């Protein structure tokens, strides 16, 4: 199927007038060939190459030539350095998605690759945009479902094509499409942040920034991710998204879009807790205690558009004392788990194992588990579909337990100092406080529960990238236990958990750099611990052998003398 033609946004055109005949693309100019002047000329289309038009340089007295050349060189350097991070494996994109028919996404104008000054952010072919968009919904969306479901968003783009949001979606989706121009999407979105391209002053920009920050964080660009996330928080509060009425007023008379606005606020809240919690950095999230935004509904309800009357956090907290048996969504339990993690992060340093503050936090974490309904414990809904929100809720709850109790658990210094792919080593205590056997057991149990999540059916790559850090924290606990285990103690079960975590990181590594780094660091520590234990076993064997030989000699000598 031929690529669709894109009219220039600067003026209305007909297909025969999209570009004047005197315009020639760069590829045709370099070969001194005649160009038909279409937005993607016939020659480039037939040869399958990128078609780019150079902005007119009349009156520039040659200056534009050097300016464009310098910009092209700069872009080439950035692109080549960034594309090294792209997975070398064959793209995971199913054929059904690769051959998807053109949709509302195809209305992106070709000139959207250039800013107001005519600077090109790499020529992004329309089929790449479509494939990245489809990959986003196929691989990433379920892990952070705050945008409208795919069919609803495409309908929205037909009436209001929000280019900044489309670019952010394509950037995240490009991680899963082999050869996709990820750097071009980055530069294009940065133009909105730097205000060289006009960004919308509404919730769509908050959604775009949140999505872009998630993509950067998954690519190990955490400092920039935090900067953009803080900017998104401030803008959301400025718009009033932390108020219940905002979704109703700005929801376009659509229950689905109203739900999307509510989810955007709560996703900001959750992600702003997960970043410091999983990465060991200072908390930075903005939480308004007066916020009364209603909690999200179930994913099935969101997808179908049959959304029940929303309820707030206050009702959720009073659930145990209320006679109302109306079930709460998995997303709501995920938010509650994140709130408990925030309590752990915000708590002042706990010095003693019997500190009252520790008891209060234990109560919050324990109550979360105790009050889970039976249908929220298996991570699958009544139809057998996997529940990603519930998966993350359990992941967050177990990581919170590890963060709370590891202060009183003996962590091996080698594992802590070496495995820094997700958490800075100086943020993790190394047995500096009095250890407590009960808290150590709870830490080990939480780490084992994280490893158990790997055994669930389904592609690991579809989980949130924060699962990489959960596996890393779990591995630090497993390796610390292995390093301190008595030499002749059975360690087969523990070694299998370590191998399982490593296998999961290996499966995710082509798409998230932190997984590749964590796998390498984890393997290095495991090899050293294994070598140390092997040497120790040898020493015990030879010591016992010598002792037995010595005792045997003594017995033999005493027998002869008698």
NORTATA-V399606 format. One record per residue. N is the residue number from 1. OMEGA is omega as a letter, one per 40 degrees, with the letter a starting at -180 (* if undefined). Layout:
# NORTATA-V399606
{{N	OMEGA} {N	OMEGA}}
This chain:
# NORTATA-V399606
{{1	a} {2	i} {3	i} {4	a} {5	a} {6	i} {7	i} {8	a} {9	a} {10	i} {11	i} {12	a} {13	i} {14	a} {15	a} {16	a} {17	a} {18	i} {19	i} {20	a} {21	a} {22	i} {23	i} {24	i} {25	a} {26	a} {27	i} {28	i} {29	a} {30	a} {31	a} {32	i} {33	i} {34	a} {35	a} {36	i} {37	i} {38	a} {39	i} {40	a} {41	a} {42	a} {43	i} {44	i} {45	a} {46	a} {47	i} {48	a} {49	a} {50	a} {51	a} {52	i} {53	i} {54	i} {55	a} {56	a} {57	a} {58	i} {59	a} {60	i} {61	i} {62	a} {63	a} {64	a} {65	a} {66	i} {67	a} {68	a} {69	a} {70	i} {71	i} {72	i} {73	i} {74	a} {75	a} {76	a} {77	i} {78	a} {79	a} {80	a} {81	a} {82	a} {83	i} {84	i} {85	a} {86	a} {87	i} {88	i} {89	i} {90	a} {91	a} {92	a} {93	i} {94	a} {95	i} {96	i} {97	a} {98	a} {99	a} {100	i} {101	i} {102	a} {103	i} {104	i} {105	a} {106	i} {107	i} {108	a} {109	a} {110	a} {111	i} {112	i} {113	a} {114	i} {115	a} {116	a} {117	i} {118	i} {119	a} {120	i} {121	a} {122	a} {123	a} {124	a} {125	a} {126	a} {127	i} {128	i} {129	a} {130	a} {131	i} {132	i} {133	i} {134	i} {135	i} {136	a} {137	a} {138	a} {139	a} {140	a} {141	a} {142	a} {143	a} {144	a} {145	i} {146	i} {147	i} {148	i} {149	a} {150	a} {151	i} {152	a} {153	i} {154	i} {155	i} {156	a} {157	i} {158	a} {159	a} {160	a} {161	a} {162	a} {163	a} {164	i} {165	i} {166	i} {167	i} {168	i} {169	a} {170	i} {171	i} {172	a} {173	a} {174	i} {175	a} {176	i} {177	a} {178	i} {179	a} {180	a} {181	a} {182	a} {183	i} {184	i} {185	i} {186	a} {187	i} {188	a} {189	i} {190	i} {191	i} {192	a} {193	i} {194	i} {195	i} {196	i} {197	a} {198	i} {199	i} {200	i} {201	i} {202	a} {203	a} {204	i} {205	i} {206	i} {207	a} {208	i} {209	i} {210	i} {211	i} {212	i} {213	i} {214	i} {215	i} {216	a} {217	i} {218	i} {219	i} {220	i} {221	a} {222	a} {223	i} {224	i} {225	i} {226	i} {227	a} {228	i} {229	i} {230	i} {231	i} {232	i} {233	a} {234	a} {235	i} {236	i} {237	i} {238	i} {239	a} {240	a} {241	i} {242	i} {243	a} {244	a} {245	a} {246	a} {247	a} {248	a} {249	a} {250	a} {251	i} {252	a} {253	a} {254	i} {255	a} {256	a} {257	i} {258	i} {259	i} {260	i} {261	i} {262	i} {263	i} {264	i} {265	a} {266	i} {267	i} {268	a} {269	a} {270	a} {271	i} {272	i} {273	a} {274	a} {275	i} {276	a} {277	a} {278	a} {279	i} {280	i} {281	a} {282	i} {283	a} {284	a} {285	i} {286	i} {287	i} {288	a} {289	i} {290	a} {291	a} {292	i} {293	a} {294	a} {295	a} {296	i} {297	i} {298	a} {299	i} {300	i} {301	i} {302	a} {303	a} {304	a} {305	i} {306	a} {307	a} {308	i} {309	a} {310	i} {311	a} {312	a} {313	i} {314	i} {315	i} {316	a} {317	a} {318	a} {319	a} {320	a} {321	a} {322	i} {323	a} {324	a} {325	i} {326	a} {327	i} {328	a} {329	i} {330	i} {331	i} {332	i} {333	i} {334	i} {335	i} {336	i} {337	i} {338	i} {339	i} {340	i} {341	i} {342	i} {343	i} {344	a} {345	a} {346	a} {347	i} {348	a} {349	a} {350	a} {351	a} {352	a} {353	a} {354	i} {355	i} {356	i} {357	i} {358	i} {359	i} {360	i} {361	i} {362	a} {363	i} {364	a} {365	a} {366	a} {367	i} {368	a} {369	a} {370	a} {371	i} {372	i} {373	a} {374	a} {375	i} {376	a} {377	a} {378	i} {379	i} {380	i} {381	a} {382	i} {383	i} {384	i} {385	a} {386	a} {387	a} {388	i} {389	i} {390	i} {391	a} {392	i} {393	i} {394	i} {395	a} {396	a} {397	a} {398	i} {399	i} {400	i} {401	i} {402	a} {403	a} {404	a} {405	a} {406	i} {407	a} {408	i} {409	a} {410	i} {411	a} {412	a} {413	i} {414	a} {415	a} {416	a} {417	a} {418	a} {419	a} {420	a} {421	a} {422	a} {423	i} {424	a} {425	a} {426	i} {427	a} {428	i} {429	a} {430	i} {431	a} {432	a} {433	i} {434	a} {435	a} {436	a} {437	a} {438	i} {439	i} {440	i} {441	a} {442	i} {443	i} {444	i} {445	i} {446	i} {447	i} {448	i} {449	i} {450	i} {451	a} {452	i} {453	i} {454	a} {455	a} {456	a} {457	i} {458	a} {459	i} {460	a} {461	a} {462	i} {463	i} {464	a} {465	i} {466	i} {467	i} {468	a} {469	i} {470	i} {471	i} {472	i} {473	i} {474	a} {475	i} {476	i} {477	i} {478	a} {479	i} {480	i} {481	a} {482	a} {483	a} {484	a} {485	i} {486	a} {487	a} {488	i} {489	i} {490	a} {491	a} {492	a} {493	a} {494	i} {495	i} {496	i} {497	i} {498	i} {499	a} {500	i} {501	i} {502	i} {503	i} {504	i} {505	i} {506	a} {507	a} {508	a} {509	a} {510	a} {511	a} {512	a} {513	a} {514	i} {515	i} {516	i} {517	i} {518	i} {519	a} {520	a} {521	a} {522	i} {523	i} {524	i} {525	a} {526	i} {527	i} {528	i} {529	i} {530	i} {531	i} {532	i} {533	i} {534	i} {535	a} {536	i} {537	i} {538	i} {539	i} {540	a} {541	a} {542	i} {543	i} {544	a} {545	a} {546	i} {547	i} {548	a} {549	a} {550	i} {551	i} {552	i} {553	i} {554	a} {555	a} {556	a} {557	a} {558	i} {559	a} {560	a} {561	a} {562	*}}
